[in-house]
Amino acid sequence: MAIATVLDTGLKVVGHLRLKQWNKVVPQIKSLQNGYVNISDAQLRKESLALRYRAKSGDSLEKLLPEAFALVREASKRALGMQHYEVQLLGGIAMHNHSIAEMQTGEGKTLTATLPMYLASLTGRSVHLATANDYLARRDAEWMGPVYRMLGVSVGIVETQMPRAQRARSYQSDVTYGTAKEFGFDFLRDRLLLRRTVDGSADLLGGMLGQNQNVGGDKTIQRDPYFCLVDEADSLLIDEARTPLIISAMPGEDYNTTIQTYHWAAESVDRYEEDTHYEYDYQKKTVTLNADGRRMVREIAKPVELAVVGMFDLYEHTERAIKVAREFLLDRHYVVRDGEIVIVDEFTGRLSEGRKWRAGIHQAIEAKEDVEITVETNQAARITVQDYFLRYERLAGMTGTAADSARELNKIYKVSFVAVPTNRPAQRKRFRTSVYGTAEAKYQAIVDEVLQCHDRGRPVLIGTRSIDKSERLAELLRDRGVALKVLNANNLPAEAEIVKVAGEKGKITVATNMAGRGTDIKLGKGVEQIDGLHVICTELHDSARIDRQLIGRCGRQGDPGTFHQFLSLDDDILLNGLGPRKSKSLESRGADADNVPHRLASLFRKAQAKVERKYFRQRQALMHHEREHRKIQQQMGQDPYLDTPG
């Protein structure tokens, strides 16, 4: 198959005038660094402490930036054996200037982050780096720790299972790494604690947060928010913005009967048929029983415990059970682990520890999988991702894919967008997109292409949308004698080792979105001479940015690399974007087709764009709802983040 003749040169540089202006500072930074080359480590630390004194004495960070960046560059060279490229210095300047810096895969975002983080830490105020998961937070903090410590800067880490006392110490550090979720939850816990000190509700935290929240002590642990640098900014600030952070309160009623109702609804769900017993809205994702469906609910035998349950409640539980059976799939949207339902994040492919679906969905899934049904709780406190990050006096971010969301990021968070040039020209090449009639035909073509690459010794990364699809494709490859590794939420402990060797000769890796963000696949010996890493995209995701993240795993730092997108007419994106009628028409057409016209590939892009617009509207609606809620709470003299009277 012929490779496209035009190199994938990436996005047009945005904000080039600002970059041109900032580029004038780079020679100054390098010149200042030359003055630090011959001084001792102890003297370097003294220079850093002197800079902190000047910051606290009133010198602006803009004035101190060249010296601060020069110190970090020299410290990195000594502590890590690496010094920032000129484009990384530009990225650091952009982040200091309230911007989302788009830096391509392999361009060293983790190292670049040390520049604005150190500069902000000179103020002595809170400086946070928010990541998507605990693994990345600990990895980056430990990797960059020697740079900070050489300059006299302390580093803290906040992780999910960390006790409150240890969290408090981390927040007192000069710079703190952690997940956006944990930063937000700690803010809410502090609000609840402040409320307790005002109204004397001694059991508020213990009752509302529960023992699993590791709550202890009577002091707040976060300092006033000053600077936050958001890693994978488009994911955290856009994709995650549809899910508010909620701390639960203890329920005020007996749930024994409700639990029985969930079980009854789950056991009877197979009796109901679409259009015969209920109507399904594919756009709103709602289930509504019709007259025949309601009649069936009334006629189905029920345990005696349900005699006290109202008929409308039974209708609601039945509709919820049908919705769960249709939309929430094992090893795609969730996994069962140690007798519990754990959500799989659709954007990252990782397990979302501690999160639960609302409105009874989580309990309906527990009933479906016949695990213990957890108590459905009320909420004590909540905050949206937008509101949490807007509390920082200064906000910045970095990512490999933000251009598509630049307008939304600017509108909501008031941050600029800057595309930072690559250190070396990109050498990533693409195959022409292939379209097939069915998933099976597509998978067979993928297997054939993997075998061709494998014969040459090329490493291959295959991206899938879900755990079940990654396992299915792995099974097909193993049937053809291919040795491979699978990277999904079921084998988290092996993640680091799998990623470490994924770019070596002959390595085949099948992965979910876990391999799309935060992973840096380096080429092994001799791989550059055989065209580098080959990335196979098995279908489009709900956001084009996720596809671009996967593609960005190849061609890092000017390395060679290729990618190939495979699509089929029964892909989920067509149903989600075009609706049931058109997608079913295409699916039936594909089932009988030996050859699918390539022009149909444009339909997939249109469907993806429609899904992206739908999610944008949902984020806008959530933001509007939350702001109205806060306004009402404030008018009533209550804390806008607490849902119980204050």
N, C-alpha and C positions, 0 to 999 in steps of 0.2 A: 504494500500500500504506500503510495507516494506521500512524502511529508510535505506540508505546506512550505512554500518557498520563502515566505516572509517570516522573519523572526518575531516572536512574541515580545514586543518591546515594552509592554506594560502600559500604564496610564500616562496621559499627558500631564506634565508637571503643572500643578496648580500652585498659585502664589509665587510664581517665579521671581517677581519683583522683590518680594520680601526675602526670598532666598538669596537673591543677588546682594541685597543690603546686608544680610547676616553674614554672607560669605566674606565680607571685608573684615570681620572680627576673627576669622580663622587664623590668618597669619600672625595676628597679635597673640592668640592663645599659644601657638607653636613657639613663638619667640619667648614668651614668658616661661614656657616649659623648659626651654634650653637653660634658663637660669637656675632651674632646680636639679638639673642632671647630676651635678657634682656634690650636692649636699647630702648629709646622712639621713637615714630614716627618721631619726629623732628630730633633726632640723626641719624635715618636711612636715612632721606633725606640729611643730611650733609655728610654722607658716600657716597651717590650717587653723590653729587656735587663734592666731593673730587676726585672721580673716573673720572668724566668728566674733571676736571682740569688736571689730569695725562694723559688722552688721548690726550688732546690738547697740552700738553707739550712734547709729543713724545713717550709715552709708547705705545707699540703695543696692538691691541685688543686681540691678543692671550695671552699676558701676563696678561691682565685684565679680561679675560673670567671667571676664577673661582670666583673671587670676584663679578663680575657683575651678574653672574647666581645665586650666593648665595643671593645677594640683592633682585633680582626679586623673588626668591622662598620665601623669608621671607615676602616681600611685598604682594605677592599673598595670603599667609596664613593669613595675617592680614586683607587685604582688601576684599578678596573673601571667606575666610574660606577654601581655597584649596591650597595645595602646590604640585609642580610638582613631578610626579613619576620619578624614576631613568631613565626609558626608555624615558620620555619626555626630561630629561636633555640630553640624548644621541641624541635625535632628534634635539634639539636646537644646539648642537655642530656640528652636520652634516650640518644644514642649514648655520651656520656661515662659514663652510668650503666649500662654493660654491656647495652644493649638493641639489638634490631633495630627500627629505626624504619621503619614503612611510610609512605612519602610518595608520593602519587599523581603520575602523569606530569606534567611541566611545573612541579612545585613546587620545583625547584631543589636537587636532592640534591647536585650537584657543588659548589655554593657552600656548602651547609649543612655539607659534610664539612670545610671549612676550620676550623670552630669546634672540634670535638673533636681534630682533628689538631694544630692549633696548641697547644691546651692541653696535650696529651700531650707535645709536643715540648719544653715548658719543663723537663722532667725531664732532658733531655740523653740519654735512652735511645732505643732504636730505635722508630720510629713508621712503620708501613707502611699503605698503602692498596692493597688487592688488588682488581683488576678482572678482567673476563672475557677481555680480549684486549689486544694491544699498542696497537691504535688508540685505545682508550678511555684506556689508561694515559697515553700521550703527550698526547692531546688535553686531558685533565683537568689534568695536571701543568703543561702550558704555559699553559692558560687561567688557572689559579689561581696560577701562579708569581709574578706581580707582587704579589699580596696577601701571600704569605709573605715575599718579599724585602723589602717595605716594612717588615716587622717584624723583619728581621734573621735570618730563617729560611731555610736552604738547602734546595733541592729536588732530589731525584735520581729518575732513571727507570731501571728495569730492563726490557730488551726481549730478545726471543728470540735474535737474532743478535749480541748485544752481547758484546765480548771480556771476559774475566774481570777484567782490570785496571780497565776502565771500570765494571764491576759493583761492584767493591770501593769505588770512589769514590762511587757512588750510594748504597751501603749506609751510608757514613759521613755522608751528608747528614742534616739534622735530620728531614726527612720524605722517604719514598721511595714512589713510585708504581710499580706493576708488576702482572703477572698472578699469580694464585694459583699457577699451574703453575710459573712461573719461580722464585718464592719457594721453593716446595717442592723443586724440583730443585737449587737452590743450597744448600739445607740438606743434601740428600743428598750433594752433592759435597764439602761441608765435612766431613761425617762420614767419607767415604772418605779425604779428605786427612788427617784426624786419625788414622785407622787406619794410614795409611802412615807417619806420623811415629813411631808406636808400634812397628810390626813391621818397618819398613825396606823395605817392598815398593816399590821405586822406580818400578816400571812399572805400579803399580796403577791410577793415574788414567789414564795414557795408554792402557793396554790395555782398561780397563773402560769408560771414557767415550768414547774415540775422539776424533779431531781435531775433529769437528763440534761438540763440546761447548765449544770455546774454553777449554780448561783450561790454566792456566799459573800459575807462581808456586808458592810453598810455604806460603802463609798462608791461613787461613780468611777469608772475606769478610763473613759475616753477624755482626752483633752479637747478644747474647742477646735473645730475643724479648720485647718488652714490650707494645706496643699495636698492634692491627691492626684497621682499619676495612674491612669487606668490602662492596664495592659489588655490587649485584644479589645480595644475600646468599642468597636462597632458591635461586638457580641454582647458586652456587658451593658452598654448604654442604649442599645437598640433592641437586640433580640431578647435580652432578659427583662426588658422594661415592661413586658406584658404580664409579668408575674410579681405582684406586690409581696413584700416581706411581712409576714404575720406571726405574731406571738399569740398563742392560744390561752384562753381562760378555761377554768374548770366548768363543766356543764352543770346545769341546774335542774336536771330531771333524770328519771330512771330510764336507762336505755335498753333494758332487757327485752322489752316488747319490740323496740325498733330493730334490734339485732335479729330477732326472729323474722321480722318483716323483710330485712335484707336477704336472709337465707331463702325465704319463700319465693321472693321475686326472682332470685338467681336460678332457682330450681325449675321455675315455670317458663323461663324466657324463650326456650326453644319452640314453644307452642305458637308464638306470634309471627306472622308473616307480613312483610312490607306490602302496602296497598290493600291487603285484606283486613288486617287488624290495626294498622297504624300508618301514618304518613311521616316520611322522613324528608326534612329540608336540608339539602346538600350544602347550601351556602351558610345557613345559620347553625348547622349541625344539631338540629333539634328533632326529637321524637314526640309525636302526638297521637295518642290512641283515638281511633274513631269509634263509632257506636258499637260495631262488632267486637272491637278490642276491649272496650269497657264491659261489654256483656260477658266476655270470656273471663275477665278479672273477677266479676261477681260470681261466676259459676265454678271456677276452679276451687277444689277442696283446700281448706286452710286449717292450720293447727289452732287449737282452742285459744292460744295466747293472742291470736290476731282478732279475736271477737271484739276487743275494745278499740281497734284501729279503724278510723274513719275511712269510708270508701275512696274519698279523694286522695288520702294519703297512700292507699294501695295503688291507685292509678299512677301517682307520682313515682312511687318506688318501681313500678313495672316499667314505666317509660325510661327511668334512669338505668334499670338493668338492661333494657334493650339497647340503649345508647352505648353502654359499656361493652356489651357483646359485639357491637358493630365497630366501634372506634378504638378501643383500647386493647392492644394485642400483646400477649406475652412475648418477651424477648425482642420487642420492638419499642413499646412505650414503657414497659416496666419489666422487672425480673422478680422472681420469688427467691428470697435469700434468708435462711434461718427462720422460716415461717413468717416472714414479713414481706410486704409489697414495697419495693424500692423503685422509685421513678428513674427512668433513663432520660437524661436531658437530650431533647431532640436536636439541639444545636451543637453540643459538644460530644455526644455519644457517651458521656460519663454518667455514673450513678449520682443522683441528687439526694445525698444523705439528709434525713430529717425533714424533707419536703413531703407534703401531702396534697392531693387534689382536694378541692373544696366542694361544697354543695352536695355532699354524700357520695361523690364519685369514687373516692378512695375506699370507702366502706363497701360500695357495690362491687368493686374489683376484688376486695378481700373475700366477699361472699362468693364471687364467681370462681376464685381459685381455692375456695374452701380452706382458708387460713383464718386465724383468730381475728375477729372484727374489732378494730380499735374504737374507742369512744370518740364520737364526733363532738368536737368542742366549739365553744364560742371563741371570739377573738378579743384579746385584751389590748393589743397595740398593733399598729400597722404603718408601713411607709412604703411608697413606691420607690423604685430605683431612681427615677428622675428626681424626686424630692430629696432623696438622701444625698445624691452627688451635688445637687444645687446648694447644699448647705456649706460646701467648702468655699472659702474665700477665693481660692485659685484652683482651677481644674484644668488638667491636660490629659493627653492620652497618646497611645501608639498602637498601631495595628498594621497588618499587611493589606487590608482591604477596607477602605473607608470612603472612597470617592463616591460610590453609589448612594451613600447616606450623608454626604457632606451637608446638604441643605437642612435635613432633619436635625443633625447634630448642632448646627449653628442656631437653628430656631429654638430648640429646647434648652440647650446647655450654654449657648452664647460662646462657643469655642470656634476658632478658625480651623481650616483644613489645609494642610501643606503636604504635598507629595515630594518626599525627599529622593533625590537621584540615587541610583545604585552606585556602589563603589566601582564595579566593573560592569560593562554592558551585558545585558541579559542574553543568554544563548538558548533559552527555552524554545522548543519547536513543537508544533501541534500537528496531529493527524486530522484529517477531515472527519467530522462527526459522523458516526454510523448509526442508522436507524433500522430496527428490526420489528417484525410483526408481534412477537411474543417475548416474554422474559426468558423462556427456555432457549429460544433461538439466539437471543442476545448473550446468554450465559455461555452457550457453546462457542460462539464467536470469541468471547473473552478468553475462554480456556485455550482456544487455538492460538490466540495472540500471545498469551502468557508462555505457552510452550515454545513459540518462535523466539521470544526474548530469552527464555531459559536456555535454549540451545546455544545461544551466543554468550551466555554467562551474565547477561544484564540483570541487575536487580529490578524488581517490579513491585510497586505499591498499588494495591487495588482498593479503592474507596467505595464503601457501601453505605446505605442509609440507616441500617438497623442491624441489631445483633443477629436476628434470624436469617437475614439475607447474607451476612458475612459467613455464618456457619454453612449455609446452603452452597455458596460459591466455593468455600474451602473443601466441602465434601466432593464437589465435582472435580476439583483440581487433584485431590488425593486419589480419586478413582482413575485418573490418568497418570498416576505415579509421581506427582509433583510433591516434593517436601516443602512445607511452608509453615509460617507462624500466623496466628490469628490474634489481632489486637482489638479487643472490645471490652465492655464493662464487666465481662465475666472473668477476665484474667488480669485485673489491675496490678497485682504484685509483679507481673513479668513485663510491665510496660517499658520501664527504662531499658532493660536488656534487649527487648525486641527492637526498640527504636535505635539503640546503639549500633546494631549490626544490619539494619534494614538496607543500608546503602552498599553493602559488600557484595562481591561477585556471587551470582547465583541465588541470592536471597529473594524469596517471594513472600510478601506480607499482605494479608487480607485484613482490612481494618474498617471500623466505623469512623465517625467524625472525630474520634479521639486522636487520629493521626493528622487531622486537619489544622489544629491550632496548638501552638506551644511546642511542637516537635521540630527538631532540626536534624534532618537525615543527611549525614555526611557520606560522601563517596569513598568506597574502599579502594585499595590499591589496584590499579589497572582498569577501574571502571570508567574513568574519564575517556580512555581510548576506545571504549565500545559504546559511546554516545550517552553515558551517564544513566541516571535513574529514569525509568519509564513509569508514568502514573496513568492508571486506568480509572476513569470515572464511570461508574456503572449506571447512574441515573442522575437527573437534576434534583437538587434539594429545593426546599421552599424559599431559599434566599440564594441569589447568585453569588453573594459574598462567601457562602460556605463552599461553593464549587471552586471559587478562586483560591480559597485557602488550601484546598486539597491540591489543586494544580501547582500552587506555590511550593510544594514540597520538593519539586524537581527544579533544576536550573538555579540553585542557590549560589550566590557569590560568583556569578559568571561561569559556573560549571555547566557542562552540556546536560541536556535533559529533554525528554519528550513527554507529551500527554495525549490521550485519546479518550473522547467522550462517547460512550455507548448508550443508546436510548431504545426503548421499545414502546409500542402503542398501548401496552397495559401498565405503563409506569404510573405511580401514584400522583405525580405532578399534574397529569392530564385530568384526572378525576377531581383533584383539589382546585385546579385553576379553571377548567372548562365546564365542569359540571357533569352530572351522570349521563345525560342524553348524548352529548357530543363525544364524551370519552368512551361510552359503550359502543357507539357507532364506529369509532376508530379501532376499538379493541376487537370487535367482530370482523372488521375489515382486515386487521392484522393477522387474525387466526387463519385466514384463508389465503394469505399472501406469501408468495415465495420471495418477492422482491418489493421492498418498500421505498417509494421515491424519497430521495434525500431532502427535497424541498419541504417535507413535513417537519423537518427539524425546527423550522420557524414557529410551529404551533407550540412546541415545548417552551420556547422562550416567552411566547405570549402568555401561556398558562402560568409560568413562573412569575411574570410581571404582575398578573392579576392577584396571585397569592401574596406577593410582597405588598401590594396596595391594600389588601384586606388587613394584613397585620399592622400596617401603618395606621389605618383607621381605628383598629382596636387600641393601639397605644395612645392615640389622640383621645379616644373616648375615656380610657382609664385615667389619663392625666386630668381631663376636665372633671370627671367624677370625683377624683381625690381632692382637687382644689376646692370644689364646691363643698365637700365634706369638711375640709379643714376650716373653711370660712364659717360654716354653721357652728362647728365646735368652738371657734374663737368667739363668735357672737354670744355663745352660751357661757363664756368664761371657763371653758374646759381646755385641757391640753389637746391640740389638734391631732396628735399621734396616738392618743389613748382612746379606746372605745368604751371605757367604763367611766362613770361619772367621777369627776375630780373635784 
